[in-house]
């Protein structure tokens, strides 16, 4: 695949479509923010040749037609808060930012649906919905920065998947611009639909490689009036992992979240935020459990779950049932990534999923492999759905960058292989993008990869849209 | 596309693969049950040339390789309880029944997952799970007869989609035999997975046209300890439709089911079962609402919802909170289809979905079109998710069959067009199969159909697997 460079003529044509104010071409400083996402490691940055900021599906359609004609690749971009390089313009070309398409078009109370543009910040939607007694449950923990469009492109997940699922569960309608510029409407305000193959869910999580979303219909839920958070220290990871499914089966309660934080993550996070949590001396891990519902439900349910935590071996249980105390616990959890970055500037943030009961086996392997290669592994994440963020840190801060990268590569190859043996895979919510593309053969077979390539070719025979992500050839 | 006939040589080869006991060839009587599904109308029956009953994925793989080589079509079949002709061998050829692959392979309490073969009867799974305090929530109302494999192939839905979603939400792993005989493993015991395109959910609902499922991993939930059912008569359909989202927003409660039964359906069903329900004189429609959870939750929630029903205009509210009374209400609901069949032997059972708030507009159109063509329309179904079963009955029982079919075709073309205008589509849970294939262009655009055809060709370039369903050419 050979792409053409962006020429002054192409820039002029793009300018004609969307206006000069929304085309960035010769200003390197203004283009730098569009050259990377939030990946922790170095080496995932590529400059676009031109940045365009269209406002409508029609404009995007014209841009795609032009790109196909001129053989110039197009990389769509939401907020750039991704963690797998999906929005990075790997081949240069046109970077297409959805930032101006940021309207909440409709809040439909009669159907419990909203219609939004892709550039709406996820938590802005939830703030608007709260006023109506509603909420959008599919959000990831980056909700203050990320865009809904990016959430859909990545099929973003978060801490509440065990009860509420992830983004895809709530996507019922999409307006999509296809790689050749055709505009297609899929689905609508309907909760069930078996009208042919599920193109809608195929596009969800396609990481901007099959189409560009220009309008999104999402299901919303009545806002639960109350919630409470439990923090339960356990002597080790294993007892916490075993306690979780048992407490659900015995109580019949599905919590809104069951988060696991290992001792080292908690320690580094408390140090970073200058806070304390109880039982730091004895605890090998912590569970953070949220329940939500009506006020009565919540009170009954957190009492039931607290008892079951203790029966399951928890050292103690702390209840947060006011907004301030709930927020304190969640802020700790949400700050772990930042704390790890502060502790060790460059580190590998992983996103492995395994069957929840296999988490102890995976963590044992991560620790052993890390030791072998001079690294330290810490772990936190979504126990309820088996999706853990293992971070690989330098043990010796003077480890040379090249040696660090080699060590990470060596550990990941073995860790992904182990995850697959355990019935898991390499990404639960961060996606493949460019970062994990080369590791796909460690968890997927040739048949799956061939079918994925076949689907990509059906949607994008010219390989114009977001090339180098998920599948297909790499840049030379 | 020209297919070859099943030859004695092919029968011999099939017999060699699976044994003579599991190949039916010359016995018409034994083949008849495999020639149709449960469609209400006449004319959807085609005889297979041979019926095979394999026991393993390996056997199915060999059968598919043979079929491709010999250019003989293969139609996979579960319980045959479908309502769109998906399991009918439209081109003759090989009918592949999954009935012998009926084992529950594993109930995994530590991961809240089960692994089953496709021929397990859906409610048998739930009976096994109940003993462990678990349940599978994706089941349709035909749960006593249907197979899990068919549920996955159709992405079957049921009455509880508003809270629990449909089949696809619970499918986390599939072993699939592809049309060319390759065996592929997708997903596993994991609740999140964004490792490339979502082939798993593409196969869910593909109606046996992309692959044959041979092992299925399903998520299960803790069994709610309690439930209750409310029956609320409303003066008309419109007030019932308006009350439903309001009561959810005001209470923060998502019921397990919100079913709508129009006056005429209720009347015919009561007559059929020789039962009575209150308020038949004044009621224009009934809501059947189920809540589930812990005992305390259920009691609070049904009281809250009963009050909100009355505020929303219900004529009265009747609570069923014992197993016997709950079952009475649900049995009434579940018997409507049968009651309509008894009343009018041949009728068109439709499965339209619209945004819930548009249900009154759709029903008004159905009534007006039916009158125009000498038909009667009755309606019941899943209000919570906008998926309604409109049945078109003969008004005059002496109406000639050919005239009846023409009238149905005329009404459906206009009704589907109206459903699309309202933001809806033509099937929520019954699927396309052969029955609705010709109507797809009324609700889908050319772009979507072209992409679906492209995907079919990627999976099945020889068009060997279940041809004539969803897309592709029809038999001459």
Interface residues (C-beta under 8 A of the other chain):
Chain A: X108 X109 X110 X111 X112 X113 X132 X133 X134 X154 X155 X157 X161 X162 X165 X166 X168 X169 X178 X182 X184 X185 X186 X188 X189 X190 X191 X192 X193 X194 X195 X196 X197 X198 X199 X201 X202 X204 X205 X206 X210 X221 X222 X223 X224 X225 X242 X245 X248 X249 X250 X251 X252 X253 X254 X293 X294 X296 X297 X300 X301 X304 X353 X354 X355 X356 X357 X382 X384 X385 X386 X387 X423 X424 X425 X426 X427 X428 X429 X430 X431 X432 X440 X443 X444 X445 X447 X448 X449 X451 X452 X454 X455 X456 X457 X458 X459 X470 X471
Chain B: X108 X109 X110 X111 X112 X113 X132 X133 X134 X154 X155 X157 X161 X162 X165 X166 X168 X169 X178 X182 X184 X185 X186 X188 X189 X190 X191 X192 X193 X194 X195 X196 X197 X198 X199 X201 X202 X204 X205 X206 X210 X221 X222 X223 X224 X225 X242 X245 X248 X249 X250 X251 X252 X253 X254 X293 X294 X296 X297 X300 X301 X304 X353 X354 X355 X356 X357 X382 X384 X385 X386 X387 X423 X424 X425 X426 X427 X428 X429 X430 X431 X432 X440 X443 X444 X445 X447 X448 X449 X451 X452 X454 X455 X456 X457 X458 X459 X470 X471
